[in-house]
């Protein structure tokens, strides 16, 4: 049976993927895309990092709940 995908879940998955790509670029090439894009606003840069971290926690919560069921 196909699961119904919620908008929040899709947004969080995209944010986690973006965060993973950013970390990969930092590790491989020492290039931080978030800093390059939002260098003009440290507050906005911090907000992006906070959103990615919160999305990661939400995905973790979903994974734990999926295994419990």
C-alpha positions as CSV (number, residue, x, y, z in Angstrom):
1,X,0.0,0.0,0.0
2,X,1.4,3.4,-1.0
3,X,2.0,5.8,1.8
4,X,0.5,9.3,1.6
5,X,3.3,11.8,1.5
6,X,2.8,15.0,3.5
7,X,4.1,18.3,2.4
8,X,6.1,18.7,5.7
9,X,7.8,15.4,5.2
10,X,8.8,16.3,1.6
11,X,10.1,19.7,2.6
12,X,12.2,18.1,5.4
13,X,13.5,15.4,3.1
14,X,14.7,18.1,0.6
15,X,16.3,20.1,3.5
16,X,18.1,17.0,4.7
17,X,19.4,16.3,1.2
18,X,20.5,19.9,0.7
19,X,22.3,19.7,4.1
20,X,24.0,16.4,3.1
21,X,25.2,17.8,-0.2
22,X,26.5,20.9,1.6
23,X,28.5,18.8,4.1
24,X,29.8,16.7,1.3
25,X,31.1,19.8,-0.5
26,X,32.6,21.1,2.7
27,X,34.4,17.7,3.3
28,X,35.6,17.2,-0.3
29,X,36.3,20.7,-1.6
30,X,36.1,23.0,1.5
31,X,33.2,24.8,-0.2
32,X,30.2,25.9,2.0
33,X,27.3,26.6,-0.4
34,X,25.1,28.0,2.4
35,X,27.8,30.5,3.3
36,X,28.4,31.4,-0.3
37,X,24.7,32.0,-1.0
38,X,23.7,33.7,2.3
39,X,27.0,35.5,3.1
40,X,25.2,38.8,3.0
41,X,23.0,37.9,6.0
42,X,24.5,35.9,8.9
43,X,21.0,35.7,10.5
44,X,19.6,34.1,7.3
45,X,22.6,31.7,7.2
46,X,21.9,30.7,10.8
47,X,18.2,30.2,10.0
48,X,19.1,27.8,7.1
49,X,21.3,25.7,9.4
50,X,18.6,25.7,12.0
51,X,15.9,24.6,9.5
52,X,18.2,21.8,8.2
53,X,18.9,20.6,11.7
54,X,15.2,20.6,12.7
55,X,14.4,18.8,9.5
56,X,16.9,16.1,10.3
57,X,15.3,15.6,13.8
58,X,11.9,15.3,12.2
59,X,13.2,12.7,9.7
60,X,14.8,10.8,12.6
61,X,11.4,11.0,14.5
62,X,9.6,9.5,11.5
63,X,12.2,6.7,11.2
64,X,11.9,5.8,14.8
65,X,8.1,5.8,14.6
66,X,8.0,3.7,11.4
67,X,10.1,1.0,13.1
68,X,7.8,0.9,16.2
69,X,4.7,0.3,14.1
